[in-house]
Structures are given as structure tokens and as C-alpha cells.
Amino acid sequence: MGLCMQGSYQTLLEHQRRAWLLGSAAALLAWDQETQMPPGAGDVRAEQLAQLAELQHQRITDPRVADWLAACAGDASVQADPERSANVRLWRLDHARATKLPGSLVHALAELESKAQQAWATARSKDDFRRFQPWLERMVALQQQKADCLRTGTQSRWDALADLYEPGMTAAQLRELFGPLRTRLVALRQHLGTGQAPDDRFSRVVIDQAAQEVFVRAVANAMGFDGKLGRLDRSAHPFCTRVGADVRLTTRFHRDRVLDALGSTMHEAGHGLYEQGLELGNLGTPLGEAVSLGIHESQSRLWENHVGRSAAFWRWCWPQAQQHLGRACDGHDAEGIYRAANLVRPSLIRVEADEATYDLHIMVRFELEQALLDGSLAVAELPYHWNRLYRDYLGIAVPDDRNGCLQDVHWSCGLFGYFPTYTLGNLYAAQFAAAADRELGGLARQFENGQFAPLREWLRRQIHRHGRLYEPAELCLRVTGQPLSSQPFLQHLESKLGRVYGLG
Ligand code: ZN
């Protein structure tokens, strides 16, 4: 009997691992689409991705999975093992969710995601929203269908989709967090206006891109990103993805924006360290996956902002910059670059936003995507309302759709309910950084000596290695002793930026 039950876990594990292998092959095709693929190959690539998504979905929803799950639930040896029982619990959750979606919808979505993304890129380059509008209308319709399949009881469409990215989080909880956060961020922006803005000339110095690349690679190495199980390439929009055992990062270079290249690289390497911190032996199971996108983003933002925008980091980094960037550094110093990296200026583009205004960009998208999903906002009206909210929240006028509602790839890829995970990431990052600082006895002294291993290993121990064992809210409580709050984030910003702006 026991042996037979043991067999069910093993059979289930092998079955799920084969499904995961299909997904990892799709991840490689998607990575290639963004980094290498010639433009004429797009239609067939969409078919390839749709085919793999459908096969993976067939495996995950195989009727035998329910039998194996039931056998595992009745097996005391599986239940007594915390790791195996967690995998079974999470496989059951994933199976229940996947069986709510018809294979035809999964196929249609995967194909549309690939094609709409390419249509978005063209529309954006031509600044032509009307060209993208039919694709987005079709995408919204399919997302509504998907949400209607997934949602339970009175759950809203937005909540049903958001749960895929941030388990347990709802729009109501987010509104409670976002309301006071918005008030304090707007007040902070106004307060900084009375101070001394940093000189940010270094951000615009022209520097050879090859030199920039050597510099940012040196920083990613110092962070501990493992080149034996990872790569760093270039793409128009930086991202990080896992392809089987290895982790792919991309970054971007402009001749006159070295701080952007550095920030993007540290951000993506922070994601990469999370992926590399998962146990290799758990790959293909829930314990080998990141718990949520909010927690994922906390890792990237922690390295990008709490490390890369700190005074201590720049005391270590400045000699590295001088070594790799040469004469471009003449006339600047560590303190000046630290201040330049912390300039606050409301801007049009989310990915270029400073730490103090970034979350206002997210709040705009959070409002709009809820309205698109519940049907109260027509796609045709999107540019008008986007521009209105940018005026209200950021106080700036949007000159065109390229710099407005066409700037982000997410909705074209079918990512609805996703944007708020960026703000959650900022909040989690600040709370984790404060806890690490307490426990490790002062991170600043370590950073100025180039010692990043204690922080990296602390994150691995506290967060990475658990995979999906704990839900985000529980993980936050275990790591920091407190539920998620915007307080550590606001304290971090108000004290750092107050000093940078000479306001005490
Ligand atoms: Zn990120």
C-alpha cells in the first residue's frame, strides 16, 4: 500500500516535470523572440508558442492528475513530509485553476499574446494607437473570458487575474495601501521642490557602449550573479527569464545614459539572483518557483534602489566606474553621482521614473485596467483617460501615445492585474532591506567595502530557497515580523531624499 502511494507521488512528479520542460522550451522561444529573432519570423513563432502552451495545458489538466493527487492526499508519508505535501497542495491549486480554462482559450491567448506584442511594437514605433486598438480590444475580450472562467462567487475579474501573479492580493487591499501612499508621495514631491535638486550632468555624459557594458557586467558579478547558470544580453526592454536551469537577463545601453544601463542591469540581476537562489533540485515543482511577482520585484528593486542608489554603494562603485568608464568620470565624484542617481523629476515613462514618482505610474494603470476588465472603459477611450490621470497624479501633460498609453508591453502580452505587483515590490523591498539591515548589523559598511554576499545569502536563506512554500503575506511576516506596510518605504524615501535635497 505504502509503496503504491509512494508511486503516485513519483508518477505525479514526473508528469509535472514533463509539463514544466515544455514551458521552459517556450521560455527559450520567447527569449529568442525578444533578443535575436528576425522580424519576418513572427507569425510562425506565434504558432510555435501557441502549440507549446496548448501541449503544456493538456498535460497539466490531464484527468489522471486528479487521481494521483487524491492518492497523495491519502498517503501519510507524503503528508508528513513538508516539502512533498507543499508540492501536492500547490499542484492541486494549479490543476484546479488550469482545468477551468478550455484548451482552445489557452491556445487563442498564447497566439494573440505573441502577435499583439508584435503589433504593439509597430504601433508604438509609429505612434499610432488606432493601429493597436483592434488588437487590444481582442485582448481585453479574451482576458474577460479568462477571468470569467477563473473567478469564483462574487470575485471581480481583476481579482481573479491578479491572483495569478500575487496569490491572496485583492484590489480592495491594494486600494487601502495605495490611497495613503499616493497622498504621502505627492506631498514628498512637493516638499522636495523647495530643496536643492542634484546636478545630474553625469547621467547624460556620452560614454562608449562597450565600456558601459564592461562596467555593468562587473557590478552584476560583484552582486554574485552566476555566469555558469546565466547570461546577460541586450534587448530594447530589459527583462529576466528562466530557461530551464539557467537564467537570462537583458539590459540596454544608450550612448548618454550610463546610470540607466546600470540601474536596469542591477534590477534584472536582482530578479536573476532570486531565480538562481531557488534550489536546482526543486526545478519543475512549485517549490522550485518564485512565490509571486510582487516578491520577485522586491528582489530587483532592493538591488536597484536600496543598494544601487545608496551613498555607501557609490563609495565602493566609484573606483570601478573610473576604471571602466575612464575620462567620462573626470570632474565628478562618488557623492555627486549618488545625488544624481536620486534626482526626483516626474516623467512620462514608467521604466525611467525615479523612486518617488514610480508608484504614481502604477496607480494610473491599476485604475485603467480595472475599468477595461469590468467593461466600464472602452479601449478607444484609453488614451484620453491615460492622459487625464497623468495630469492628475503626476502633474504632467502627455504629448503623444508613444510616451503615453503605448509605452508598456504588458497589456499586449495579456498581463492584466500585473502592474500593482511593481508597487508591492517597492514596499516589500523597503521592508526586507530594513530587516536585513537590523539582522546583518548595518548594510552600509558592507556595501562600501564591496561586500554584497551577506545580503545576497540572507535573501537566499530568508526568501529564495522557499520557492512557493509560503504565500507572500506569510513570507513577509516570517522575514520581517510585520505584515506588509508602506511605512518602511516612505521612511526610506523621506529620509534619503530629504538629505539629497538638503532638507535635513
Ligand atoms: Zn522587475
Residues whose N, C-alpha, C, O or C-beta is under 5 A from the ligand:
A	BS01	ZN	E297 S300
